[in-house]
């Protein structure tokens, strides 16, 4: 019988909320057809009964068992060990299992995703006809049906750099909730206008279309193409398109320019801010010079290859 070794994070948050712990290895028997969650359950049954792991349906429908397997956000119940072995190839090290890194740690593999409930309550619900028998075309239903397959596993939020690296949880709704907002905004009978909140309260401008959320979605939702980009287009149309609303577009563009110069004035007036601004400018100049140097070196190497040919 084959055996498998898992390196599992074991730990808890300290007084400041920062995770503390260690990676601990467990070796158990591997049966045919097992998924990662099966192995975690076997570790709990045979070696570590106190290992904390959240799960529910074991069928990829509840989104509870989200974790990072070998550095990639996945559902443990939908990640087959055969696939993991194939990905690892000749590497004989342990399979690395960690909790989602973007969310506060509760214990071991369990994280606190209560933030999601807070954002959910901020979104205006659907506002349609009072008649309960709503009728619309099938192609309109097909457009929003994709969004309803979201299981709220939060893997897209976990991999989003705005959340993971910059912790913009108070300013950015995250890909999961832009999916929900898209399902409401694109509903053919909804009359609520959420574009102002999408722009200002939910911070869609933070997203720069890296598509990492789409890549990890276990439901296969095209988050970037079908939710994020259309919402960005609606914000641009309403606030910055001079053909749709010339007065609002000019006002918004002008306010952006004035805001920039106001910030520059504050930095100049305040010695502390001025010092920070100077440091940032110096760092940017250094970055630009380094980029120019690297580009020059690449160009010269290309010329040398051309001469040798």
Secondary structure, 3 states (H helix, E strand, C coil): CCEEEEEEEEEEECCCCCEEEEEEEEEEECCCCCEHHHHHHHHHHHCCCCCCCCCCCCCCCCCCCEEEECCEEEEHHHCEHHHHHHHHCCCCCCEEEECCCCCEEEECCEEECCHHHHHHHHCCCCCCCCCCCCCCCHHHHHHHHHHHHCCCCCHHHHHCHHHHCCCCCCCCCHHHHHHHHHHHHCCCCCCCCCHHHHHHCCCHHHCCCCCHHHHHCCCCCCHHHHHHHHHHHHHHHHHHCCCCCHHHHHHHHHHHHHHHHHHHHHHHHCHHHHHHHHHHHHHHHHHHHHHHHHHHHHHHHHHHHHHHC
